[in-house]
Structures are given as structure tokens and as C-alpha cells.
Amino acid sequence: MASANKQQEASATDKPAKRKPVFTKVDQLKPGTNGHTLIAKVLSSSTVLHKARPSSSQNLRPTLIAECLIGDDTGTIIFTARNDQVDLMKPENTVILRNAKIDMFKGSMRLAVDKWGRIEVTEPAKFVVKEDNNLSLVEYELVNVVEE
């Protein structure tokens, strides 16, 4: 009985084993999904919003948003980088996006990483980006299904 209690105590203090990441390819991304982990190359980056805060509010940082075209060997998608993420998303960088989600913007897909995700710059990838399959150019329409 004592050994069973020791095993329970040991397992209670151990952290749960981390799951190995399941890497997704760009062409597998679908609208409304999240929790994606993928490796991609940054092809281009352009700032779309740079809003400076008024000087009266010192604790608020300026808002900076950039749209970056990223891709892997299956296709490309537009990634929306916010604030500190913009510095990581430089052209020619290879990045690992963890817990990325798909946002819909004007009927097309955008990839984003919120505060629960992570962006890491890694060593250059060996794949060639397939630039003729841009998932952000596919337009989606929300259709309401009436159940009878």
C-alpha cells in the first residue's frame, strides 16, 4: 500500500509529458481551424498599419501590423504579423509557427499567431516554396444551412 502512495505522489509532481508537434503543410489549412504548427519561409513583408499612440498614454505601445507572404513546398498564405512579430518576419527568414490559427479577412484566409502561440526563427529550410498555390487568393463565402 505504501508503494502505491509513493507512485501517486511521484506522478502528481511530474509534469505531464509534452506532445510531439504535428507539423502541418500550408495546403492542408482550412477556414476556421486553429492549433497549427508549421515551418515556412517568409517571402515578403509589408506594413499595412502603423498607428502611433498619443503621448498622453505612456503605457500603450504603438500598433504595428504587417502582412507577410509565407510558404512551404505545398503553397503560400498571407500571415498577419502584429507588433513584436513583425521583426521576426523578415524576408528570407525560415520560421516555425506554433499554435497558429486561420482568420478570415474579406472572405479569404489569413494565418495568425495570437498570445497563445509562438514564432521562432530557425535555420534556413531546404525546400523550395511553391509560389503558384496561394491559399489567400481563394475566396470563401459563408453559407447558412437550414436544418429541417
CYANA upper distance limits for C-alpha pairs under 8 A (distance plus 0.5 A):
  1 MET  CA      5 ASN  CA      7.09
  2 ALA  CA      6 LYS  CA      6.89
  3 SER  CA      7 GLN  CA      6.79
  4 ALA  CA      8 GLN  CA      6.84
  5 ASN  CA      9 GLU  CA      6.72
  6 LYS  CA     10 ALA  CA      6.61
  7 GLN  CA     11 SER  CA      6.63
  8 GLN  CA     12 ALA  CA      6.60
  9 GLU  CA     13 THR  CA      6.96
 10 ALA  CA     14 ASP  CA      6.81
 11 SER  CA     15 LYS  CA      8.49
 21 PRO  CA     37 THR  CA      7.30
 22 VAL  CA     37 THR  CA      7.05
 23 PHE  CA     36 HIS  CA      7.80
 23 PHE  CA     37 THR  CA      5.58
 23 PHE  CA     38 LEU  CA      5.57
 23 PHE  CA     39 ILE  CA      7.95
 24 THR  CA     28 GLN  CA      7.17
 24 THR  CA     29 LEU  CA      8.24
 24 THR  CA     36 HIS  CA      6.83
 24 THR  CA     37 THR  CA      6.37
 24 THR  CA     38 LEU  CA      5.69
 25 LYS  CA     29 LEU  CA      7.82
 25 LYS  CA     38 LEU  CA      6.93
 25 LYS  CA     39 ILE  CA      8.47
 25 LYS  CA     72 ASP  CA      7.60
 25 LYS  CA     74 THR  CA      7.09
 26 VAL  CA     38 LEU  CA      8.17
 26 VAL  CA     71 GLY  CA      7.22
 26 VAL  CA     72 ASP  CA      7.01
 26 VAL  CA     74 THR  CA      6.57
 26 VAL  CA     75 GLY  CA      6.18
 26 VAL  CA     76 THR  CA      6.95
 26 VAL  CA     77 ILE  CA      7.71
 27 ASP  CA     74 THR  CA      6.14
 27 ASP  CA     75 GLY  CA      6.28
 27 ASP  CA     76 THR  CA      8.37
 27 ASP  CA    135 LEU  CA      7.85
 29 LEU  CA     33 THR  CA      7.92
 29 LEU  CA    102 ILE  CA      8.18
 30 LYS  CA    102 ILE  CA      7.83
 31 PRO  CA    102 ILE  CA      6.45
 31 PRO  CA    103 ASP  CA      7.78
 31 PRO  CA    104 MET  CA      7.52
 31 PRO  CA    109 MET  CA      6.91
 32 GLY  CA    101 LYS  CA      8.23
 32 GLY  CA    102 ILE  CA      6.27
 32 GLY  CA    103 ASP  CA      7.33
 32 GLY  CA    104 MET  CA      8.16
 33 THR  CA    101 LYS  CA      6.53
 33 THR  CA    102 ILE  CA      6.18
 34 ASN  CA     99 ASN  CA      7.28
 34 ASN  CA    100 ALA  CA      6.43
 34 ASN  CA    101 LYS  CA      4.40
 34 ASN  CA    102 ILE  CA      6.55
 35 GLY  CA     98 ARG  CA      7.85
 35 GLY  CA     99 ASN  CA      4.63
 35 GLY  CA    100 ALA  CA      5.94
 35 GLY  CA    101 LYS  CA      6.49
 36 HIS  CA     97 LEU  CA      8.11
 36 HIS  CA     98 ARG  CA      6.83
 36 HIS  CA     99 ASN  CA      5.49
 36 HIS  CA    100 ALA  CA      5.36
 36 HIS  CA    101 LYS  CA      6.86
 37 THR  CA     96 ILE  CA      7.63
 37 THR  CA     97 LEU  CA      5.94
 37 THR  CA     98 ARG  CA      4.96
 37 THR  CA     99 ASN  CA      6.19
 37 THR  CA    100 ALA  CA      6.88
 38 LEU  CA     96 ILE  CA      6.23
 38 LEU  CA     97 LEU  CA      5.87
 38 LEU  CA     98 ARG  CA      7.31
 39 ILE  CA     72 ASP  CA      7.66
 39 ILE  CA     94 THR  CA      7.61
 39 ILE  CA     95 VAL  CA      6.25
 39 ILE  CA     96 ILE  CA      5.02
 39 ILE  CA     97 LEU  CA      6.89
 40 ALA  CA     70 ILE  CA      6.48
 40 ALA  CA     71 GLY  CA      5.57
 40 ALA  CA     72 ASP  CA      5.59
 40 ALA  CA     94 THR  CA      6.21
 40 ALA  CA     95 VAL  CA      6.04
 40 ALA  CA     96 ILE  CA      7.07
 40 ALA  CA     97 LEU  CA      8.33
 40 ALA  CA    125 ALA  CA      8.41
 41 LYS  CA     70 ILE  CA      5.94
 41 LYS  CA     71 GLY  CA      5.96
 41 LYS  CA     72 ASP  CA      6.83
 41 LYS  CA     91 PRO  CA      8.33
 41 LYS  CA     92 GLU  CA      6.89
 41 LYS  CA     93 ASN  CA      6.37
 41 LYS  CA     94 THR  CA      4.87
 41 LYS  CA     95 VAL  CA      6.78
 41 LYS  CA    125 ALA  CA      7.79
 41 LYS  CA    129 VAL  CA      7.92
 42 VAL  CA     68 CYS  CA      7.32
 42 VAL  CA     69 LEU  CA      6.62
 42 VAL  CA     70 ILE  CA      4.94
 42 VAL  CA     71 GLY  CA      7.26
 42 VAL  CA     89 MET  CA      6.86
 42 VAL  CA     90 LYS  CA      6.97
 42 VAL  CA     91 PRO  CA      5.39
 42 VAL  CA     92 GLU  CA      5.97
 42 VAL  CA     93 ASN  CA      5.99
 42 VAL  CA     94 THR  CA      6.75
 42 VAL  CA     95 VAL  CA      7.98
 43 LEU  CA     68 CYS  CA      7.75
 43 LEU  CA     69 LEU  CA      5.91
 43 LEU  CA     70 ILE  CA      6.00
 43 LEU  CA     71 GLY  CA      7.84
 43 LEU  CA     91 PRO  CA      5.57
 43 LEU  CA     92 GLU  CA      6.60
 44 SER  CA     68 CYS  CA      5.95
 44 SER  CA     69 LEU  CA      5.74
 44 SER  CA     70 ILE  CA      7.79
 44 SER  CA     90 LYS  CA      7.78
 44 SER  CA     91 PRO  CA      5.54
 45 SER  CA     66 ALA  CA      6.99
 45 SER  CA     67 GLU  CA      6.31
 45 SER  CA     68 CYS  CA      4.65
 45 SER  CA     69 LEU  CA      6.98
 45 SER  CA     89 MET  CA      7.46
 45 SER  CA     90 LYS  CA      7.05
 45 SER  CA     91 PRO  CA      6.94
 46 SER  CA     66 ALA  CA      5.87
 46 SER  CA     67 GLU  CA      6.03
 46 SER  CA     68 CYS  CA      6.86
 47 THR  CA     64 LEU  CA      7.96
 47 THR  CA     65 ILE  CA      6.45
 47 THR  CA     66 ALA  CA      4.52
 47 THR  CA     67 GLU  CA      6.85
 48 VAL  CA     64 LEU  CA      8.47
 48 VAL  CA     65 ILE  CA      6.31
 48 VAL  CA     66 ALA  CA      5.75
 48 VAL  CA     67 GLU  CA      7.14
 49 LEU  CA     63 THR  CA      7.79
 49 LEU  CA     64 LEU  CA      6.13
 49 LEU  CA     65 ILE  CA      5.54
 49 LEU  CA     66 ALA  CA      7.34
 50 HIS  CA     62 PRO  CA      7.69
 50 HIS  CA     63 THR  CA      6.25
 50 HIS  CA     64 LEU  CA      5.07
 50 HIS  CA     65 ILE  CA      7.01
 51 LYS  CA     62 PRO  CA      6.20
 51 LYS  CA     63 THR  CA      5.60
 51 LYS  CA     64 LEU  CA      6.99
 52 ALA  CA     61 ARG  CA      8.22
 52 ALA  CA     62 PRO  CA      5.08
 52 ALA  CA     63 THR  CA      7.06
 53 ARG  CA     57 SER  CA      7.59
 53 ARG  CA     60 LEU  CA      7.23
 53 ARG  CA     61 ARG  CA      7.16
 53 ARG  CA     62 PRO  CA      5.75
 53 ARG  CA     63 THR  CA      8.19
 62 PRO  CA     83 ASN  CA      8.41
 63 THR  CA     82 ARG  CA      8.11
 63 THR  CA     83 ASN  CA      6.67
 64 LEU  CA     82 ARG  CA      6.27
 64 LEU  CA     83 ASN  CA      5.23
 64 LEU  CA     86 VAL  CA      8.14
 65 ILE  CA     80 THR  CA      7.43
 65 ILE  CA     81 ALA  CA      6.21
 65 ILE  CA     82 ARG  CA      5.12
 65 ILE  CA     83 ASN  CA      6.72
 65 ILE  CA     86 VAL  CA      7.67
 66 ALA  CA     80 THR  CA      6.43
 66 ALA  CA     81 ALA  CA      5.67
 66 ALA  CA     82 ARG  CA      7.04
 66 ALA  CA     86 VAL  CA      6.79
 67 GLU  CA     78 ILE  CA      6.80
 67 GLU  CA     79 PHE  CA      6.24
 67 GLU  CA     80 THR  CA      5.31
 67 GLU  CA     81 ALA  CA      6.73
 68 CYS  CA     78 ILE  CA      6.02
 68 CYS  CA     79 PHE  CA      5.53
 68 CYS  CA     80 THR  CA      6.85
 68 CYS  CA     81 ALA  CA      7.58
 68 CYS  CA     89 MET  CA      7.56
 69 LEU  CA     76 THR  CA      7.24
 69 LEU  CA     77 ILE  CA      6.36
 69 LEU  CA     78 ILE  CA      5.07
 69 LEU  CA     79 PHE  CA      6.62
 70 ILE  CA     76 THR  CA      6.04
 70 ILE  CA     77 ILE  CA      6.18
 70 ILE  CA     78 ILE  CA      6.66
 70 ILE  CA     79 PHE  CA      7.03
 71 GLY  CA     75 GLY  CA      6.04
 71 GLY  CA     76 THR  CA      4.42
 71 GLY  CA     77 ILE  CA      6.69
 71 GLY  CA    129 VAL  CA      6.25
 71 GLY  CA    130 LYS  CA      7.65
 71 GLY  CA    131 GLU  CA      7.94
 72 ASP  CA     76 THR  CA      7.02
 72 ASP  CA    127 PHE  CA      7.43
 72 ASP  CA    128 VAL  CA      7.47
 72 ASP  CA    129 VAL  CA      5.24
 72 ASP  CA    130 LYS  CA      6.98
 73 ASP  CA    127 PHE  CA      6.41
 73 ASP  CA    128 VAL  CA      6.11
 73 ASP  CA    129 VAL  CA      5.13
 73 ASP  CA    130 LYS  CA      5.58
 74 THR  CA    129 VAL  CA      7.64
 74 THR  CA    130 LYS  CA      6.09
 74 THR  CA    133 ASN  CA      7.85
 75 GLY  CA    129 VAL  CA      7.22
 75 GLY  CA    130 LYS  CA      5.36
 75 GLY  CA    131 GLU  CA      6.47
 75 GLY  CA    132 ASP  CA      7.48
 75 GLY  CA    133 ASN  CA      5.15
 75 GLY  CA    134 ASN  CA      6.34
 75 GLY  CA    135 LEU  CA      7.65
 76 THR  CA    129 VAL  CA      8.02
 76 THR  CA    130 LYS  CA      7.37
 76 THR  CA    131 GLU  CA      6.54
 76 THR  CA    132 ASP  CA      8.37
 76 THR  CA    133 ASN  CA      6.51
 76 THR  CA    134 ASN  CA      5.10
 76 THR  CA    135 LEU  CA      6.66
 76 THR  CA    136 SER  CA      8.24
 77 ILE  CA    109 MET  CA      8.12
 77 ILE  CA    110 ARG  CA      7.20
 77 ILE  CA    111 LEU  CA      7.50
 77 ILE  CA    134 ASN  CA      6.02
 77 ILE  CA    135 LEU  CA      5.75
 77 ILE  CA    136 SER  CA      5.75
 78 ILE  CA    109 MET  CA      8.13
 78 ILE  CA    110 ARG  CA      5.81
 78 ILE  CA    111 LEU  CA      6.72
 78 ILE  CA    136 SER  CA      6.51
 79 PHE  CA    110 ARG  CA      6.15
 79 PHE  CA    111 LEU  CA      5.06
 79 PHE  CA    112 ALA  CA      6.22
 80 THR  CA    110 ARG  CA      7.10
 80 THR  CA    111 LEU  CA      6.70
 80 THR  CA    112 ALA  CA      5.80
 80 THR  CA    113 VAL  CA      8.47
 81 ALA  CA     85 GLN  CA      5.79
 81 ALA  CA     86 VAL  CA      5.79
 81 ALA  CA     89 MET  CA      7.92
 81 ALA  CA    112 ALA  CA      7.29
 81 ALA  CA    113 VAL  CA      8.15
 82 ARG  CA     86 VAL  CA      6.44
 83 ASN  CA     87 ASP  CA      8.48
 84 ASP  CA     88 LEU  CA      7.95
 85 GLN  CA     89 MET  CA      7.02
 85 GLN  CA    119 ILE  CA      7.87
 86 VAL  CA     90 LYS  CA      7.99
 88 LEU  CA     93 ASN  CA      8.34
 88 LEU  CA    119 ILE  CA      8.17
 88 LEU  CA    120 GLU  CA      8.25
 88 LEU  CA    121 VAL  CA      7.24
 89 MET  CA     93 ASN  CA      7.24
 89 MET  CA     95 VAL  CA      8.27
 93 ASN  CA    121 VAL  CA      7.26
 93 ASN  CA    122 THR  CA      8.24
 93 ASN  CA    124 PRO  CA      7.34
 94 THR  CA    121 VAL  CA      6.39
 94 THR  CA    122 THR  CA      6.17
 94 THR  CA    123 GLU  CA      6.98
 94 THR  CA    124 PRO  CA      5.81
 94 THR  CA    125 ALA  CA      6.69
 95 VAL  CA    119 ILE  CA      7.11
 95 VAL  CA    120 GLU  CA      5.96
 95 VAL  CA    121 VAL  CA      4.91
 95 VAL  CA    122 THR  CA      6.05
 96 ILE  CA    119 ILE  CA      6.28
 96 ILE  CA    120 GLU  CA      5.65
 96 ILE  CA    121 VAL  CA      6.90
 96 ILE  CA    122 THR  CA      7.29
 97 LEU  CA    113 VAL  CA      7.83
 97 LEU  CA    117 GLY  CA      8.04
 97 LEU  CA    118 ARG  CA      6.52
 97 LEU  CA    119 ILE  CA      5.32
 97 LEU  CA    120 GLU  CA      7.19
 98 ARG  CA    113 VAL  CA      8.02
 98 ARG  CA    117 GLY  CA      5.86
 98 ARG  CA    118 ARG  CA      5.54
 98 ARG  CA    119 ILE  CA      6.83
 99 ASN  CA    113 VAL  CA      7.20
 99 ASN  CA    116 TRP  CA      7.47
 99 ASN  CA    117 GLY  CA      5.12
 99 ASN  CA    118 ARG  CA      7.32
100 ALA  CA    111 LEU  CA      7.17
100 ALA  CA    112 ALA  CA      6.11
100 ALA  CA    113 VAL  CA      5.14
100 ALA  CA    114 ASP  CA      7.87
100 ALA  CA    117 GLY  CA      6.69
100 ALA  CA    118 ARG  CA      8.43
101 LYS  CA    111 LEU  CA      6.29
101 LYS  CA    112 ALA  CA      5.97
101 LYS  CA    113 VAL  CA      6.78
102 ILE  CA    109 MET  CA      6.75
102 ILE  CA    110 ARG  CA      6.14
102 ILE  CA    111 LEU  CA      5.26
102 ILE  CA    112 ALA  CA      6.83
103 ASP  CA    109 MET  CA      6.42
103 ASP  CA    110 ARG  CA      5.64
103 ASP  CA    111 LEU  CA      6.63
103 ASP  CA    112 ALA  CA      7.31
104 MET  CA    108 SER  CA      6.01
104 MET  CA    109 MET  CA      5.34
104 MET  CA    110 ARG  CA      6.51
105 PHE  CA    109 MET  CA      6.85
105 PHE  CA    110 ARG  CA      7.23
107 GLY  CA    139 GLU  CA      5.74
107 GLY  CA    140 TYR  CA      5.47
107 GLY  CA    141 GLU  CA      6.68
108 SER  CA    135 LEU  CA      8.48
108 SER  CA    136 SER  CA      5.90
108 SER  CA    137 LEU  CA      7.11
108 SER  CA    138 VAL  CA      6.56
108 SER  CA    139 GLU  CA      5.41
108 SER  CA    140 TYR  CA      6.45
109 MET  CA    135 LEU  CA      7.36
109 MET  CA    136 SER  CA      5.57
109 MET  CA    138 VAL  CA      8.16
109 MET  CA    139 GLU  CA      8.41
110 ARG  CA    136 SER  CA      6.91
113 VAL  CA    117 GLY  CA      5.80
113 VAL  CA    118 ARG  CA      7.14
113 VAL  CA    119 ILE  CA      8.06
114 ASP  CA    118 ARG  CA      8.35
134 ASN  CA    138 VAL  CA      8.06
